[in-house]
Amino acid sequence: MFDIGVPELLLILVIGLVFFGPGKLPELGRAIGKSLKEFKNATEENNKPAGTKNTADTEQKIIDVKEEQKK
């Protein structure tokens, strides 16, 4: 997605430390991560055809049934 290497990542971290301080940086990272996750989920939901269910739940149920059959 992004072509960021270790030196660039360290530079971003140092700049973040200077601007926000060490106490605020973890909170800021969590907020950014949560926002990115919500954005990704929203775009995935938008790309699904209308009327489809969550396939992860269905796949887990199938796995559970197969495990029960093995017993």
C-alpha positions in Angstrom: 0.0 0.0 0.0 2.6 2.5 1.1 6.2 2.2 0.3 7.5 3.2 3.7 10.8 1.7 5.0 12.2 1.6 8.5 14.1 4.9 8.3 10.9 6.7 7.1 8.9 5.0 9.9 11.4 6.1 12.5 11.3 9.7 11.2 7.5 9.7 11.4 7.8 8.4 15.0 10.3 11.1 16.0 8.2 13.8 14.5 5.2 12.4 16.4 7.1 12.4 19.6 8.1 16.1 19.1 4.6 17.3 18.3 2.5 15.2 20.7 4.8 14.0 23.4 5.3 10.4 24.7 2.2 10.4 26.8 -0.2 11.3 24.0 1.4 9.2 21.2 -0.1 5.8 22.2 -3.6 7.3 22.5 -3.2 8.9 19.1 -2.0 5.7 17.6 -5.0 3.8 18.9 -7.4 6.4 17.6 -5.8 6.3 14.1 -5.8 2.5 14.1 -9.4 2.4 15.1 -10.4 4.9 12.5 -8.6 3.0 9.7 -10.3 -0.2 10.8 -13.7 1.4 10.7 -13.0 2.9 7.3 -11.8 -0.5 6.0 -14.9 -2.2 7.3 -17.2 0.4 5.9 -15.6 0.1 2.4 -15.9 -3.7 2.6 -19.6 -3.5 3.6 -20.2 -1.0 0.7 -18.6 -3.4 -1.8 -20.8 -6.4 -0.8 -23.9 -7.1 -2.8 -27.2 -6.3 -1.2 -28.7 -9.0 1.0 -25.5 -10.9 1.8 -24.7 -12.0 5.3 -21.4 -11.9 7.1 -19.5 -14.8 5.6 -17.1 -15.1 8.6 -20.0 -16.2 10.8 -21.2 -18.6 8.2 -17.7 -20.1 7.7 -17.2 -20.5 11.5 -20.5 -22.3 11.7 -19.4 -24.7 8.9 -16.1 -25.3 10.7 -17.9 -26.0 14.0 -20.3 -28.5 12.3 -17.3 -30.3 10.6 -15.5 -30.6 13.9 -18.7 -32.0 15.5 -18.9 -34.6 12.8 -15.3 -35.7 13.4 -16.1 -36.5 17.0 
